Amino acid sequence: MLLNVLLISGGVHVVALFILGSITVYKYIIPDEAQFEEPSPVAEEQPPPEVKIEIKQQPPKQQAMQGLRMKQVGNIAVSAVDVNLPNMQESFTVSAGMGGFGGGSLLGGTRGTLGIGMSDISVFGLKTRAERILFVIDANSQMLTDAKGGLTSYKIIKDEITDMVGNLSAGTLFNVMMADKRNSKFFKQQLVPAGQEVHQQLIQWITPINANARNAGLVESDGGVTRERLETLSDEANHKDILWAKEAGNDTTFMTQLALEQDVDAIFFIAGYHRGFERVRRRLTDREEADWIRFSTTRKYQDQLAVHQKEVPIMQKRIDNIMANINEERKKKGQPARVLNSRFGIYTDTRELGLKWETEHPGWRPVHFLESREIEKYFNKIVDILYTNKGSEKPTVNVILFLAGDEVMRKEWEDQLDDYTDFFRGKYRIIRGLDEINEARSSSNTRN
């Protein structure tokens, strides 16, 4: 009986467990059949009608080339490069014209500076720092006179400049100009980067200039010698006055403007004559011209002029004979030939040799000058156009004035030279004779 009760109870439990397990599986394990919503109907639209557009190819526009000027803006030169890094002093140059960080354009406009090509400059003791340098050497025959040391002194001047060029930093741009009144001869057509090769080229170029007393000075017929044209303010009256007269002050002013137009930071003049912004001879007014014509066309004036002109070739022969005798004696002593000043041609030579005319010249065209203040105003405009308006500073202008030992230099002339260099934030130095110019050399000891 007990066994039957246990069997029945066990069967009931088995059935109950089966039912409960089936309910659990159905409810929690078997998922409901997925339900999907029917998407909303989509209306079909017809594509837009086909549109054909004809595109005509336009010819490329050509920019006008007038008014554009080529300007050196950068120069990178690498030579003798091997596995090692190149030597900065010998083979790597970067032009200052690459532009800086002052908002200037890379190809034009404001000329900035990276300072890579900055060099210490020292010429006969005058020092400055610059990246773009112009050396202007007076090639007039007055630089070769005996009282100044003749050809020997002039060779020292050329050596001083070539030594300085040889010691410039890589990346420094420079040029050399030989000047004889208004004739000039440039080493290169534009500023070039310093380096060993161009240094040797300069030595070969400058050596023959004024190396012989018979070929002193620059003559337009010589190769490479030209009379450059001044471009800035060409329509102004002062510009025309500068070009009009062949006077010392006009020549100095002409060369100053020509140097400024080379776009440089520093200028060094080595000259045998320089009195700063001295008076510039101006053109005659209509009334002054009429008075001169009336005077120079009189019978008395014309007769005296005719006699004087007949004497000119006779006087030239006297000068030539005297110079031949002088140079023959010098040759016997092993001395170089003598060179006359000849700044104003035969008239300067006669005074230097103490010769007298039998018939003097009847008189020259009257001379009238501009005031130095007018010239300073003119150069203020030049500086504004060439430098200030382009974001560059006024270049420094330095003058080495080379005189004979006993040559007169009045205080007023030196004051004018002082004012001139102050105007351009530069310096000046007066050197006399062979001994002083030899002792004043400083380029060879300048290192960059």
SVG drawing of the C-alpha trace seen along z (x, -y; Angstrom):
<svg xmlns="http://www.w3.org/2000/svg" viewBox="-2 -144 120 146">
<polyline fill="none" stroke="black" stroke-width="0.4" points="0.0,0.0 2.8,-2.4 4.6,-1.6 1.5,-2.4 1.1,-5.8 4.7,-6.7 4.4,-5.7 1.2,-7.7 2.8,-10.7 5.9,-10.5 3.9,-10.3 1.9,-13.4 5.1,-15.3 6.5,-14.3 3.4,-15.4 3.4,-18.7 7.0,-19.4 6.4,-18.6 3.5,-21.0 5.4,-23.8 8.5,-23.3 6.5,-23.4 4.8,-26.7 8.3,-28.3 9.8,-27.2 6.9,-28.5 6.8,-31.9 10.4,-32.9 12.5,-30.9 10.5,-30.6 10.4,-34.3 7.3,-35.7 7.1,-35.9 8.7,-39.1 6.2,-41.8 7.1,-44.2 5.4,-47.5 4.5,-48.0 6.5,-50.9 4.6,-53.9 4.0,-54.0 6.6,-56.1 5.3,-58.2 7.3,-57.8 8.6,-61.1 9.7,-61.6 13.4,-62.9 13.7,-66.5 14.2,-67.0 17.8,-66.8 19.5,-70.2 22.5,-70.7 24.9,-73.6 27.7,-74.5 30.9,-75.7 33.3,-77.6 36.9,-77.5 38.2,-81.0 41.8,-81.8 44.1,-82.4 44.5,-86.0 48.0,-87.4 49.1,-89.8 50.6,-93.0 54.4,-92.9 54.9,-96.6 56.0,-98.2 57.2,-94.9 60.9,-94.8 62.9,-91.8 64.5,-92.0 66.7,-89.6 64.8,-88.3 66.7,-85.2 69.9,-83.4 70.8,-80.0 74.1,-78.6 75.5,-75.3 78.8,-74.0 81.2,-71.1 78.5,-69.3 79.4,-65.9 78.1,-63.7 79.1,-66.3 77.1,-69.5 78.4,-72.4 80.6,-75.0 78.5,-78.2 81.5,-80.4 82.2,-78.9 79.3,-77.4 75.9,-78.5 74.4,-81.8 71.0,-83.3 70.1,-86.7 68.7,-89.4 66.1,-90.0 64.1,-87.0 61.8,-89.1 61.2,-89.2 58.3,-89.1 57.1,-92.6 54.3,-91.9 56.4,-92.3 55.8,-90.4 58.3,-87.7 58.6,-89.0 58.4,-92.7 57.1,-95.5 58.8,-96.0 62.2,-94.5 62.5,-92.7 65.6,-91.0 66.4,-87.8 69.8,-89.0 71.5,-85.9 73.9,-87.9 74.8,-90.6 78.5,-91.5 80.9,-93.7 82.4,-96.2 85.6,-98.2 87.1,-100.3 90.1,-102.5 88.8,-102.4 85.2,-103.4 82.9,-100.7 79.3,-99.6 77.1,-96.5 75.1,-95.8 73.8,-93.1 73.7,-95.0 76.9,-97.1 78.1,-99.3 81.8,-100.4 82.3,-103.5 86.0,-104.2 87.0,-107.5 88.9,-106.6 89.7,-110.2 93.4,-110.9 93.6,-113.3 93.7,-110.1 97.1,-109.3 99.0,-112.5 102.5,-112.4 101.4,-114.2 98.9,-111.4 101.4,-108.6 100.7,-108.0 100.0,-104.5 101.2,-102.9 98.5,-104.6 95.8,-103.7 96.8,-100.0 96.4,-100.2 92.8,-101.5 92.0,-98.7 93.5,-96.1 91.5,-97.5 88.2,-97.0 89.1,-93.5 90.2,-92.4 86.9,-93.6 84.9,-91.7 87.0,-88.6 86.0,-88.8 82.3,-89.4 79.8,-86.8 78.2,-84.3 74.9,-85.8 76.1,-89.4 75.3,-91.2 77.7,-93.7 78.9,-95.6 81.8,-97.8 81.5,-101.0 84.4,-102.9 83.5,-106.6 85.1,-109.3 83.0,-112.5 79.9,-111.1 81.4,-108.1 81.0,-104.8 82.0,-101.2 80.2,-98.5 81.8,-95.2 78.4,-93.5 75.1,-94.6 73.5,-94.1 74.4,-93.2 75.9,-89.7 76.5,-87.4 80.0,-87.3 82.1,-84.2 85.5,-82.9 84.8,-82.7 83.3,-86.2 86.2,-87.5 88.7,-86.3 86.7,-87.7 86.7,-91.1 90.5,-91.1 90.9,-90.3 88.4,-93.0 89.8,-95.8 93.6,-95.2 94.0,-96.9 92.0,-100.0 94.5,-103.0 97.4,-100.6 99.2,-102.7 99.7,-106.4 99.2,-106.6 95.7,-105.3 94.4,-107.2 90.7,-107.7 87.7,-106.2 86.9,-107.1 83.5,-106.3 85.2,-104.5 86.7,-102.0 84.9,-98.7 82.1,-98.7 82.3,-102.5 79.0,-104.3 77.3,-107.4 74.3,-106.0 70.9,-107.7 69.3,-108.8 65.7,-107.5 64.2,-109.0 62.4,-112.4 63.4,-112.9 60.7,-115.5 61.8,-117.8 63.7,-121.1 66.4,-120.1 67.0,-116.9 67.5,-118.8 69.8,-121.2 72.0,-118.4 72.4,-117.0 72.8,-120.4 76.2,-121.6 79.6,-120.0 80.6,-121.3 82.2,-119.4 79.1,-119.8 76.8,-118.5 79.1,-115.5 79.0,-114.6 75.3,-114.9 74.9,-112.9 77.0,-110.0 75.2,-110.1 71.8,-109.6 73.2,-106.9 74.5,-105.0 71.2,-105.3 69.4,-103.9 71.3,-100.6 69.0,-99.5 71.7,-99.1 72.1,-99.3 75.5,-100.9 77.6,-103.0 81.3,-103.7 82.8,-106.5 86.6,-106.5 87.1,-109.9 89.8,-112.5 87.2,-115.2 84.1,-115.4 82.5,-118.5 79.2,-117.0 76.1,-118.9 78.0,-121.8 76.4,-124.2 74.9,-122.7 75.1,-124.8 71.7,-125.6 70.5,-126.5 70.3,-130.2 67.0,-132.0 65.7,-133.4 67.0,-136.9 70.4,-135.6 70.7,-133.6 69.9,-136.7 72.5,-138.7 75.1,-136.0 74.3,-135.8 74.5,-139.5 78.0,-139.6 79.5,-136.5 78.5,-137.7 80.3,-141.0 83.1,-141.6 85.7,-142.0 84.7,-138.7 84.8,-136.8 88.2,-138.2 89.8,-137.3 88.2,-133.8 89.5,-133.1 93.1,-134.1 92.9,-132.0 91.6,-128.9 94.6,-129.1 96.9,-129.0 95.3,-125.9 97.2,-123.3 100.4,-125.2 99.9,-125.1 99.1,-121.4 102.4,-120.7 104.2,-122.7 102.5,-120.5 103.4,-117.3 107.1,-118.3 107.4,-119.2 105.7,-115.9 108.0,-113.9 111.1,-115.4 109.7,-114.9 108.9,-111.2 112.2,-110.5 114.0,-111.6 111.6,-109.6 112.2,-106.5 115.9,-106.8 115.3,-106.8 113.0,-103.9 109.9,-106.0 106.5,-105.7 105.3,-108.3 103.8,-111.5 100.1,-112.0 98.5,-115.5 95.3,-116.4 93.5,-117.3 90.1,-117.8 89.3,-120.7 91.5,-119.6 94.2,-121.8 93.3,-124.7 94.0,-122.6 97.3,-121.3 98.6,-124.7 98.0,-125.9 99.7,-122.7 102.8,-123.2 102.9,-126.9 102.4,-127.8 100.9,-131.1 98.7,-131.9 99.6,-134.6 96.0,-135.3 93.6,-134.4 90.1,-133.0 87.7,-136.0 85.3,-134.6 83.0,-131.7 79.3,-131.4 78.1,-133.0 77.6,-130.5 74.6,-130.4 74.0,-127.8 71.2,-126.1 71.3,-126.4 72.4,-123.2 69.0,-123.1 67.3,-122.7 69.5,-119.7 68.7,-118.1 65.0,-118.5 65.5,-116.9 67.4,-113.9 64.7,-113.5 62.2,-112.9 64.6,-110.4 65.1,-108.5 61.3,-108.4 60.7,-107.0 63.5,-104.4 63.5,-103.4 61.0,-104.8 57.9,-104.2 59.0,-100.6 59.5,-100.0 63.3,-100.2 65.7,-102.4 67.8,-105.1 71.2,-103.6 74.3,-104.8 76.7,-106.8 80.3,-106.9 83.1,-108.9 86.9,-108.4 88.4,-111.6 91.9,-111.0 93.9,-114.2 97.5,-115.2 99.6,-116.0 99.6,-119.7 96.2,-119.9 93.9,-122.6 90.7,-121.5 88.8,-124.5 86.7,-124.2 83.6,-125.1 84.2,-122.3 84.7,-119.8 81.6,-121.1 79.7,-120.4 81.1,-116.9 80.1,-116.4 76.6,-117.5 76.4,-115.2 77.4,-112.1 75.1,-113.0 72.2,-113.3 72.8,-109.7 73.7,-108.4 77.2,-107.7 80.8,-108.8 83.7,-110.4 87.5,-110.3 90.2,-112.4 93.4,-110.6 96.5,-112.4 99.2,-110.8 100.8,-107.4 101.9,-106.8 98.5,-107.6 96.5,-105.6 98.8,-102.6 98.5,-102.8 94.7,-103.3 94.0,-99.9 91.6,-97.8 89.7,-95.4 92.2,-92.5 91.7,-92.3 87.9,-92.2 86.4,-88.7 82.8,-87.6"/>
</svg>
